[in-house]
Amino acid sequence: MSDRQWPSEWMRGVLGMSVLKVLESGPTYGYAIAAALEEAGLGSIKGGTLYPLLTRFESAQLVTTEWRAGDGGPGRKYFSLTDAGRAELAQQTTDWQAFTTQTLTHLNGAPNDHQ
């Protein structure tokens, strides 16, 4: 886990696929998703960022939801990845890998000689 807070522009680019990746291992609820992302070194994700994203995923049929009774407390809304969500995660992962490879090639390449 890292205490580093990444630039918000970077997080906007990876948050969606990172949430889908957490859900790949099975149904879970919002707080646990945020904790998993923090444990993965992506920093603290606030509910005001996470829950609207999960709502968009539900509208796009990338996730389904189910209310489950709590253990002595309030119930929790669990999110599960759909087949469409798994396909979206696979596509975004492939695209992100290509993008980061291209970006690293550019950043590590020779200086631009155009003047």
Backbone as ProteinMPNN parsed JSONL, in Angstrom:
{"seq_chain_A": "MSDRQWPSEWMRGVLGMSVLKVLESGPTYGYAIAAALEEAGLGSIKGGTLYPLLTRFESAQLVTTEWRAGDGGPGRKYFSLTDAGRAELAQQTTDWQAFTTQTLTHLNGAPNDHQ", "coords_chain_A": {"N_chain_A": [[0.84, -1.178, 0.0], [0.454, 2.256, -0.716], [1.068, 5.558, 0.445], [0.892, 7.565, -1.233], [-0.694, 10.121, -3.091], [-2.137, 10.151, -6.11], [-2.101, 12.188, -9.116], [-5.199, 13.783, -9.87], [-6.052, 13.786, -12.524], [-4.828, 11.527, -13.599], [-6.004, 9.535, -12.06], [-8.672, 9.697, -12.887], [-8.448, 8.483, -15.337], [-7.935, 5.799, -14.77], [-9.618, 4.848, -12.79], [-12.202, 3.689, -13.314], [-11.652, 1.179, -14.651], [-10.146, 0.066, -12.654], [-11.945, -0.241, -10.544], [-13.689, -2.082, -11.748], [-11.882, -4.192, -11.9], [-11.521, -4.842, -9.175], [-14.077, -5.836, -8.657], [-14.015, -8.096, -10.176], [-13.205, -10.281, -8.698], [-15.4, -11.034, -7.268], [-18.697, -10.437, -5.763], [-19.075, -7.39, -3.939], [-19.141, -4.605, -1.623], [-19.431, -0.975, -1.516], [-17.637, 0.361, 0.42], [-15.729, -1.656, 0.822], [-14.719, -1.88, -1.76], [-13.472, 0.626, -2.058], [-11.55, 0.343, -0.036], [-10.037, -1.792, -1.07], [-8.962, -0.593, -3.347], [-7.395, 1.375, -2.169], [-5.618, -0.264, -0.779], [-4.338, -1.36, -2.961], [-2.708, 0.673, -3.65], [-3.699, 2.924, -4.872], [-4.583, 5.118, -3.569], [-6.829, 7.088, -1.488], [-10.188, 6.773, -2.152], [-12.972, 8.672, -2.421], [-16.42, 8.417, -1.361], [-18.136, 10.091, -2.791], [-17.014, 10.087, -5.263], [-16.783, 7.385, -5.95], [-19.406, 6.135, -5.728], [-21.164, 7.442, -7.659], [-19.856, 6.538, -9.976], [-20.242, 3.753, -9.783], [-22.999, 3.742, -10.043], [-23.265, 4.637, -12.685], [-22.065, 2.448, -13.94], [-23.941, 0.5, -13.314], [-26.161, 1.457, -14.732], [-25.169, 1.144, -17.294], [-25.165, -1.548, -17.446], [-22.937, -2.971, -16.625], [-22.506, -3.783, -14.109], [-24.385, -5.495, -11.565], [-26.723, -5.06, -8.864], [-27.37, -5.833, -5.412], [-29.171, -5.893, -2.436], [-28.074, -6.733, 0.762], [-28.667, -8.097, 3.966], [-27.307, -6.648, 6.91], [-24.819, -7.627, 9.373], [-26.136, -7.359, 12.207], [-26.265, -4.673, 11.778], [-27.013, -1.96, 9.491], [-28.218, -2.845, 6.18], [-26.308, -3.702, 3.22], [-25.383, -2.574, -0.003], [-24.505, -4.632, -2.504], [-22.253, -5.046, -5.201], [-21.944, -6.624, -8.33], [-20.023, -7.971, -10.973], [-21.04, -8.064, -14.346], [-21.343, -10.162, -17.316], [-20.959, -8.415, -19.435], [-19.573, -6.442, -18.084], [-17.228, -7.81, -17.458], [-16.209, -8.176, -20.04], [-15.836, -5.502, -20.746], [-13.878, -4.752, -18.874], [-11.755, -6.387, -19.747], [-11.315, -5.309, -22.332], [-10.693, -2.605, -21.719], [-8.402, -2.999, -20.198], [-6.621, -4.104, -22.082], [-6.492, -1.937, -23.889], [-5.464, 0.06, -22.179], [-2.96, -1.001, -21.544], [-1.705, -0.89, -24.053], [-1.745, 1.884, -24.455], [-0.165, 2.821, -22.262], [2.257, 1.587, -22.872], [2.864, 2.874, -25.289], [3.057, 5.507, -24.362], [5.217, 5.315, -22.54], [7.214, 4.581, -24.348], [7.394, 6.934, -25.803], [8.145, 8.764, -23.728], [10.596, 7.704, -22.914], [12.084, 7.803, -25.169], [14.296, 9.143, -27.757], [15.178, 12.627, -27.69], [13.054, 14.993, -29.299], [13.859, 16.025, -32.489], [12.806, 17.978, -34.067], [12.69, 21.287, -35.087]], "CA_chain_A": [[0.0, 0.0, 0.0], [1.204, 3.491, -0.817], [0.404, 6.746, 0.97], [0.96, 8.567, -2.292], [-1.939, 10.535, -3.722], [-1.842, 10.352, -7.524], [-2.831, 13.32, -9.698], [-6.598, 13.459, -10.156], [-6.198, 13.5, -13.956], [-4.424, 10.135, -13.798], [-7.002, 8.679, -11.423], [-9.864, 9.649, -13.745], [-8.182, 7.553, -16.426], [-7.816, 4.391, -14.35], [-10.531, 4.464, -11.717], [-13.244, 2.786, -13.786], [-11.164, -0.186, -14.846], [-9.66, -0.432, -11.364], [-13.134, -0.698, -9.819], [-14.105, -3.332, -12.395], [-10.908, -5.221, -11.512], [-11.863, -5.268, -7.811], [-15.305, -6.629, -8.734], [-13.738, -9.346, -10.886], [-13.023, -11.384, -7.748], [-16.678, -11.409, -6.675], [-19.539, -9.345, -5.269], [-18.625, -6.666, -2.757], [-19.844, -3.35, -1.382], [-18.654, 0.229, -1.798], [-16.515, 0.597, 1.326], [-14.708, -2.678, 0.558], [-14.091, -1.517, -3.033], [-12.555, 1.732, -1.765], [-10.433, -0.206, 0.749], [-9.201, -2.584, -1.976], [-8.226, 0.349, -4.199], [-6.358, 1.982, -1.334], [-4.626, -1.326, -0.542], [-3.6, -1.532, -4.22], [-1.808, 1.802, -3.832], [-4.322, 3.969, -5.686], [-4.978, 6.23, -2.715], [-8.155, 7.092, -0.873], [-11.252, 7.133, -3.085], [-14.13, 9.127, -1.645], [-17.726, 7.919, -1.782], [-18.692, 11.0, -3.788], [-16.422, 9.708, -6.555], [-17.017, 5.965, -6.211], [-20.802, 5.727, -5.907], [-21.681, 7.824, -8.982], [-19.258, 5.638, -10.968], [-20.954, 2.479, -9.69], [-24.341, 3.972, -10.603], [-23.093, 4.636, -14.155], [-21.816, 1.056, -14.339], [-25.209, -0.207, -13.227], [-26.966, 1.924, -15.872], [-24.567, 0.568, -18.506], [-25.275, -2.991, -17.276], [-21.628, -3.568, -16.367], [-22.64, -4.394, -12.783], [-25.718, -5.631, -10.988], [-26.693, -4.759, -7.439], [-28.219, -6.639, -4.543], [-29.114, -5.503, -1.026], [-27.908, -7.844, 1.694], [-28.814, -7.715, 5.37], [-26.054, -6.489, 7.641], [-24.652, -8.412, 10.604], [-26.456, -6.509, 13.346], [-26.285, -3.274, 11.367], [-27.795, -1.737, 8.276], [-27.871, -3.651, 5.016], [-25.309, -3.155, 2.299], [-25.618, -2.777, -1.428], [-23.384, -5.352, -3.11], [-22.098, -4.89, -6.643], [-21.378, -7.796, -9.004], [-19.659, -7.767, -12.374], [-21.796, -8.836, -15.336], [-20.511, -10.594, -18.453], [-20.586, -7.193, -20.164], [-18.546, -5.79, -17.27], [-15.969, -8.559, -17.653], [-15.731, -7.853, -21.391], [-15.364, -4.111, -20.689], [-12.607, -4.778, -18.151], [-10.742, -6.971, -20.632], [-11.018, -4.348, -23.395], [-10.007, -1.452, -21.147], [-7.063, -3.431, -19.789], [-5.829, -4.195, -23.316], [-6.279, -0.58, -24.393], [-4.597, 0.779, -21.249], [-1.603, -1.518, -21.711], [-1.181, -0.318, -25.301], [-1.535, 3.315, -24.228], [0.979, 3.05, -21.382], [3.448, 1.206, -23.626], [3.146, 3.96, -26.232], [3.478, 6.672, -23.584], [6.575, 5.058, -22.056], [8.109, 4.649, -25.51], [7.578, 8.355, -26.071], [8.872, 9.403, -22.636], [11.951, 7.165, -22.827], [12.724, 7.897, -26.48], [15.243, 10.215, -28.021], [14.562, 13.955, -27.767], [12.512, 15.366, -30.592], [14.801, 16.858, -33.228], [12.087, 18.97, -34.858], [12.879, 22.655, -34.578]], "C_chain_A": [[0.884, 1.239, 0.0], [0.395, 4.635, -0.229], [0.351, 7.845, -0.083], [-0.424, 8.857, -2.856], [-1.589, 10.883, -5.165], [-2.614, 11.553, -8.06], [-4.24, 12.903, -10.121], [-6.813, 13.147, -11.635], [-5.842, 12.044, -14.26], [-5.489, 9.198, -13.245], [-8.282, 8.588, -12.256], [-9.671, 8.635, -14.867], [-8.21, 6.085, -16.021], [-8.862, 3.928, -13.355], [-11.584, 3.459, -12.174], [-12.755, 1.362, -13.926], [-10.64, -0.777, -13.544], [-10.819, -0.931, -10.503], [-13.632, -2.007, -10.423], [-13.176, -4.473, -11.999], [-11.187, -5.729, -10.097], [-13.075, -6.194, -7.85], [-15.102, -7.964, -9.444], [-13.635, -10.529, -9.924], [-14.31, -11.756, -7.017], [-17.431, -10.218, -6.124], [-18.953, -8.708, -4.016], [-19.357, -5.332, -2.683], [-18.869, -2.172, -1.475], [-17.452, 0.444, -0.908], [-15.385, -0.398, 1.07], [-13.996, -2.408, -0.775], [-13.067, -0.416, -2.792], [-11.33, 1.237, -0.993], [-9.488, -1.011, -0.133], [-8.374, -1.679, -2.882], [-7.105, 1.022, -3.415], [-5.242, 0.977, -1.059], [-3.759, -1.561, -1.785], [-2.675, -0.354, -4.518], [-2.385, 2.942, -4.661], [-4.812, 5.15, -4.852], [-6.401, 6.08, -2.202], [-9.183, 7.603, -1.876], [-12.482, 7.479, -2.261], [-15.434, 8.58, -2.234], [-18.363, 8.78, -2.852], [-18.127, 10.789, -5.175], [-16.829, 8.29, -6.927], [-18.473, 5.641, -6.532], [-21.438, 6.218, -7.213], [-21.118, 6.945, -10.113], [-19.976, 4.296, -10.962], [-22.37, 2.598, -10.244], [-24.282, 3.997, -12.129], [-22.849, 3.22, -14.67], [-23.109, 0.243, -14.31], [-26.1, 0.177, -14.41], [-26.477, 1.331, -17.186], [-24.59, -0.96, -18.489], [-23.918, -3.69, -17.185], [-21.595, -4.232, -14.998], [-24.121, -4.571, -12.464], [-25.588, -5.347, -9.5], [-27.67, -5.658, -6.695], [-28.048, -6.123, -3.116], [-29.005, -6.759, -0.178], [-28.016, -7.319, 3.112], [-27.45, -7.618, 6.025], [-26.011, -7.388, 8.865], [-24.884, -7.498, 11.801], [-26.506, -5.029, 13.02], [-27.129, -3.112, 10.117], [-27.339, -2.651, 7.133], [-26.856, -2.941, 4.141], [-25.709, -3.482, 0.877], [-24.357, -3.414, -2.012], [-23.425, -5.183, -4.626], [-21.418, -6.131, -7.206], [-21.118, -7.457, -10.454], [-20.531, -8.642, -13.27], [-20.836, -9.341, -16.412], [-20.06, -9.392, -19.269], [-19.5, -6.428, -19.406], [-17.204, -6.473, -17.398], [-15.362, -8.249, -19.027], [-15.161, -6.429, -21.432], [-14.022, -4.033, -19.976], [-11.498, -5.317, -19.045], [-10.334, -5.976, -21.716], [-10.248, -3.143, -22.858], [-8.587, -1.805, -20.721], [-6.138, -3.513, -20.995], [-5.489, -2.806, -23.841], [-5.318, 0.201, -23.498], [-3.148, 0.306, -21.384], [-0.96, -0.959, -22.975], [-0.85, 1.159, -25.119], [-0.304, 3.562, -23.366], [2.285, 2.641, -22.061], [3.851, 2.326, -24.585], [3.661, 5.197, -25.495], [4.903, 6.489, -23.069], [7.592, 5.095, -23.189], [8.422, 6.106, -25.824], [8.452, 9.012, -24.999], [10.323, 8.948, -22.553], [12.739, 7.304, -24.121], [13.692, 9.054, -26.577], [14.505, 11.56, -28.07], [14.103, 14.246, -29.198], [13.452, 16.338, -31.284], [14.118, 17.916, -34.072], [12.268, 20.345, -34.259], [12.292, 23.669, -35.485]], "O_chain_A": [[1.934, 1.264, 0.641], [-0.825, 4.68, -0.384], [-0.178, 8.929, 0.164], [-1.224, 7.946, -3.069], [-0.823, 11.815, -5.409], [-3.665, 11.902, -7.522], [-4.445, 11.815, -10.66], [-7.668, 12.327, -11.971], [-6.49, 11.406, -15.09], [-5.838, 8.198, -13.872], [-8.906, 7.529, -12.324], [-10.632, 7.997, -15.298], [-8.482, 5.22, -16.854], [-8.98, 2.73, -13.101], [-11.83, 2.471, -11.482], [-13.363, 0.436, -13.388], [-10.685, -1.992, -13.353], [-10.684, -1.938, -9.808], [-13.963, -2.941, -9.692], [-13.629, -5.598, -11.787], [-11.097, -6.931, -9.85], [-13.104, -7.215, -7.163], [-15.934, -8.863, -9.323], [-13.947, -11.66, -10.299], [-14.315, -12.699, -6.225], [-16.885, -9.119, -6.024], [-18.408, -9.39, -3.149], [-20.108, -4.98, -3.592], [-17.652, -2.352, -1.508], [-16.352, 0.685, -1.406], [-14.212, -0.025, 1.099], [-12.802, -2.679, -0.902], [-11.931, -0.505, -3.258], [-10.207, 1.663, -1.264], [-8.271, -0.929, 0.03], [-7.21, -1.972, -3.154], [-6.004, 1.216, -3.93], [-4.062, 1.325, -1.1], [-2.586, -1.918, -1.67], [-1.945, -0.368, -5.509], [-1.651, 3.825, -5.103], [-5.399, 6.086, -5.395], [-7.075, 5.081, -2.451], [-9.07, 8.718, -2.385], [-12.971, 6.654, -1.489], [-15.535, 8.319, -3.432], [-19.058, 8.267, -3.729], [-18.698, 11.261, -6.159], [-17.18, 8.02, -8.075], [-18.746, 4.944, -7.508], [-22.194, 5.465, -7.827], [-21.816, 6.648, -11.082], [-20.286, 3.756, -12.024], [-22.883, 1.656, -10.848], [-25.155, 3.437, -12.792], [-23.37, 2.84, -15.718], [-23.341, -0.6, -15.177], [-26.724, -0.69, -15.021], [-27.272, 1.049, -18.083], [-24.088, -1.597, -19.415], [-23.764, -4.837, -17.604], [-20.781, -5.12, -14.742], [-24.984, -3.89, -13.018], [-24.492, -5.385, -8.941], [-28.643, -6.165, -7.254], [-26.927, -5.937, -2.644], [-29.745, -7.723, -0.372], [-27.522, -6.236, 3.426], [-26.55, -8.405, 5.733], [-27.048, -7.855, 9.338], [-23.937, -6.929, 12.346], [-26.765, -4.212, 13.904], [-27.869, -4.018, 9.732], [-26.217, -3.157, 7.133], [-26.584, -1.751, 4.3], [-26.295, -4.527, 0.597], [-23.284, -2.811, -2.013], [-24.491, -5.179, -5.242], [-20.445, -6.63, -6.64], [-21.896, -6.744, -11.088], [-20.736, -9.822, -12.984], [-19.657, -8.987, -16.416], [-18.924, -9.344, -19.741], [-18.612, -5.835, -20.018], [-16.164, -5.816, -17.442], [-14.149, -8.081, -19.153], [-14.137, -6.181, -22.068], [-13.123, -3.323, -20.426], [-10.408, -4.747, -19.087], [-9.146, -5.812, -21.993], [-9.268, -2.709, -23.463], [-7.673, -0.995, -20.87], [-5.001, -3.046, -20.94], [-4.342, -2.529, -24.193], [-4.454, 0.922, -23.997], [-2.221, 1.114, -21.343], [0.215, -0.592, -22.959], [0.194, 1.629, -25.57], [0.516, 4.419, -23.694], [3.315, 3.281, -21.849], [5.026, 2.682, -24.682], [4.594, 5.855, -25.955], [5.712, 7.413, -23.154], [8.707, 5.585, -23.01], [9.572, 6.465, -26.08], [9.394, 9.734, -25.324], [11.191, 9.727, -22.16], [13.921, 6.964, -24.173], [13.886, 9.826, -25.638], [13.336, 11.614, -28.451], [14.707, 13.788, -30.168], [13.802, 17.371, -30.715], [14.802, 18.691, -34.74], [12.03, 20.551, -33.069], [12.365, 24.865, -35.204]]}, "name": "protein", "num_of_chains": 1, "seq": "MSDRQWPSEWMRGVLGMSVLKVLESGPTYGYAIAAALEEAGLGSIKGGTLYPLLTRFESAQLVTTEWRAGDGGPGRKYFSLTDAGRAELAQQTTDWQAFTTQTLTHLNGAPNDHQ"}
